[in-house]
Amino acid sequence: MLNNLLSMNSEKALVPLGLFLSFALTAVLLQFLSKLLPRDGGRAFAVEGEKSAGKPRGAGIIFISVFAVMAALFAPMSLEHGLYLVLVFVAMMTGFLDDAARTPWGEYLKGALDLMVAIFTTVVFLCNNTTEIRLAVFRTSFVMPTVVFAILSVIVIWTSINVTNCSDGVDGLSGGVGIVSLLGFYCFMQKVGAGTLFAPMIFVFVAVLLAYLWFNATPSILMMGDAGSRSLGLFLAICALKSGDPFIFIPICLVFILDGGLGLLKVFLLRFLKIHILKNVRTPLHDQVRKVWGWSNTQCVFRFAIIQIVICTVVYYLAG
């Protein structure tokens, strides 16, 4: 908003100020408001889930609220960008209401809500952008039929929300890998010349995630909960759409896809098709590497982040 009122030179100074204020405000609010958050019940089916019992969860309601306000103030704003902020906030609220509920919401209800958010986000995107897809890695582009693009968009958004949510099970994992993926999208956009006005919003999101990680690094004292993970997943999907190449979501978010997505695939095939795959692999994969391979929580976070950094670096190098 403020960007729209100031000159180019003022704008360049405004964005760094917004990043600093986003980090500082998030850190202060997490410090003083975390005691008001709901408490984690221990997550009975998660590896070392009992260690989370009693910790504040749902911290996403704090850092996503700061993100929405700061992005509106300090990032270039348009009706499209404003609607994205509203949708990210809605995704956060659906997650927080689940975090705060005495009885967790059912899978089908959460899946339906995620689907509605995905559809509305797709509509906003299609009303403001073309359906041309630029495959920068392959140096080609093509126009996808609107209906096909809409279906692809809904799939990407719904998948992103849920794989990110499923990956949120180790101190610092979702926040750390999320930052890598967000910066991966930013670098890709800069390389291909896409999403120029959208890019500052990415940095604001990174700033609030960094403040959150200050408290969530092993051993954590609070957790983002569904309020944070679902809104992070939605924003990552929006970044993929604004990059001009929705398919780039696959490599730039590959760790999230493998960590959280394999579990979703495993459950889907068993529940609806009676096909049992990966019988000897625990999902999410962060449970496999900790319980079976003997990685510590810190090793899991660092190694997953390193893998994603390497992949994003390769994508940046290959992008035209």
SVG drawing of the C-alpha trace seen along z (x, -y; Angstrom):
<svg xmlns="http://www.w3.org/2000/svg" viewBox="-16 -10 40 64">
<polyline fill="none" stroke="black" stroke-width="0.4" points="0.0,0.0 2.7,-2.5 4.7,-1.4 1.9,-2.6 2.1,-6.1 5.8,-6.6 8.4,-7.2 10.7,-4.5 13.6,-5.6 11.4,-5.6 10.1,-2.2 13.6,-0.7 14.1,-1.8 10.6,-0.9 10.8,2.8 13.9,3.5 12.2,1.4 9.1,3.6 11.2,6.8 12.9,5.6 9.6,4.5 8.0,7.8 10.7,9.8 10.8,7.6 7.0,7.5 6.6,11.2 9.3,12.0 7.8,9.6 4.3,10.9 5.3,14.6 7.2,13.8 4.3,12.2 1.2,13.9 2.3,17.5 0.8,18.2 -2.6,17.5 -2.3,20.2 -3.9,23.6 -1.6,26.4 -0.5,29.4 -1.9,32.8 1.2,34.8 0.3,36.3 0.1,39.9 1.0,41.4 4.0,39.2 7.6,40.2 8.6,38.4 5.2,36.8 5.0,36.9 7.7,34.3 5.4,31.7 2.7,32.2 1.9,28.9 3.7,26.7 1.8,23.7 0.6,24.6 -1.1,22.5 1.6,19.9 0.7,19.4 -2.2,17.2 0.4,14.7 3.0,14.7 0.5,15.0 -1.4,12.1 1.8,10.0 2.6,11.2 -0.8,10.1 -0.6,6.6 3.0,6.0 2.7,7.2 -0.3,5.0 1.6,2.0 5.1,2.5 4.7,4.6 3.3,3.4 -0.4,3.9 -3.2,4.6 -6.6,6.1 -5.1,9.4 -2.4,9.3 -4.9,8.2 -7.1,11.1 -4.2,13.5 -3.5,12.1 -7.2,12.6 -7.1,16.2 -3.8,16.9 -5.5,15.5 -8.5,17.7 -6.3,20.8 -4.6,19.8 -7.9,19.4 -9.3,22.8 -6.0,24.3 -6.1,22.4 -9.7,23.4 -8.6,27.0 -5.6,26.3 -7.9,24.9 -10.6,27.5 -11.0,30.0 -11.7,32.7 -9.5,32.4 -11.5,31.8 -12.1,34.8 -9.9,35.3 -12.8,34.9 -13.8,31.6 -10.3,30.2 -9.9,31.5 -13.1,29.9 -12.1,26.5 -8.7,26.8 -10.5,27.5 -12.6,24.4 -9.6,22.2 -7.8,23.8 -10.8,23.0 -11.1,19.4 -7.3,18.9 -7.5,20.3 -10.3,17.9 -8.4,14.9 -5.3,16.0 -7.3,16.6 -9.0,13.2 -5.7,11.4 -3.3,13.6 -3.0,15.5 -2.8,19.3 0.6,19.1 3.1,21.5 6.8,20.7 8.8,23.9 12.0,21.9 14.1,25.0 13.2,26.3 13.3,22.9 9.8,23.2 6.3,21.9 2.7,22.7 -0.8,21.6 -2.8,24.1 -6.6,24.3 -8.3,22.4 -10.2,25.4 -7.1,27.5 -5.1,24.8 -7.8,24.4 -7.8,28.1 -4.0,28.1 -4.0,25.0 -6.5,26.5 -4.4,29.7 -1.2,27.8 -2.8,25.6 -4.6,28.4 -1.5,30.6 0.8,27.9 -1.5,27.1 -1.6,30.8 2.0,31.9 3.2,28.9 0.9,29.6 2.0,33.3 5.6,32.2 5.1,30.2 6.3,32.7 9.9,31.8 11.2,28.7 12.3,26.2 11.5,28.5 8.5,26.8 9.9,23.3 13.4,24.1 12.5,25.9 9.7,23.4 12.2,20.5 14.5,22.4 11.5,23.0 10.3,19.4 13.8,18.1 14.0,20.7 10.8,19.2 12.1,15.7 15.4,16.5 13.6,18.4 11.2,15.4 14.2,13.0 15.9,15.2 12.9,15.5 11.5,12.0 8.2,13.1 6.3,11.9 8.3,8.7 5.6,6.9 4.8,10.1 8.4,10.8 8.5,8.4 5.6,10.4 7.9,13.5 10.5,11.6 7.9,10.5 6.9,14.1 10.5,15.2 11.0,12.5 8.1,13.7 9.2,17.3 12.7,16.4 11.2,14.8 9.1,18.0 12.2,20.2 13.8,18.2 11.3,20.0 10.8,23.2 14.5,24.2 15.3,27.5 14.2,27.8 11.2,25.7 9.0,23.8 6.1,23.3 4.8,24.8 3.1,23.3 0.3,25.8 -2.1,26.1 -2.6,22.4 1.0,21.9 1.6,25.0 -1.6,24.7 -1.2,21.0 2.5,21.6 1.5,24.4 -1.1,22.0 1.5,19.2 4.0,21.6 1.4,22.7 0.6,19.0 4.4,18.4 4.4,21.3 1.5,19.8 3.0,16.3 6.3,17.7 4.6,18.4 5.4,22.1 3.2,24.1 5.3,27.2 8.3,25.6 6.4,26.3 7.7,29.9 11.4,29.3 11.3,26.2 9.0,27.9 10.3,31.5 11.2,32.1 7.7,31.2 6.2,33.3 8.3,36.4 8.1,35.9 4.4,35.2 3.1,36.4 4.2,40.0 2.1,40.4 -1.0,38.9 -0.5,41.2 0.0,44.3 -3.2,43.6 -5.2,42.8 -4.2,46.0 -4.9,48.1 -8.2,46.5 -9.8,46.2 -8.0,48.8 -6.9,51.3 -3.4,51.0 -0.7,51.2 2.6,49.6 5.7,48.7 4.9,51.2 8.3,50.9 8.6,47.1 7.3,44.9 5.5,41.7 6.0,38.8 9.6,39.5 10.9,37.4 9.6,40.2 11.5,42.8 14.8,41.0 14.5,40.4 13.0,43.7 14.6,46.1 17.7,44.4 18.6,42.9 18.9,39.2 18.5,36.7 16.0,33.9 18.7,31.4 20.2,33.7 16.7,34.2 16.1,30.5 19.6,29.6 19.8,32.5 16.3,31.9 17.1,28.2 20.4,29.0 18.7,31.3 16.2,28.6 19.0,26.0 20.8,28.2 17.7,28.8 16.8,25.1 20.3,24.2 20.1,26.7 16.7,25.2 18.2,21.7 21.1,22.7 18.9,24.5 16.3,21.8 16.5,19.6"/>
</svg>
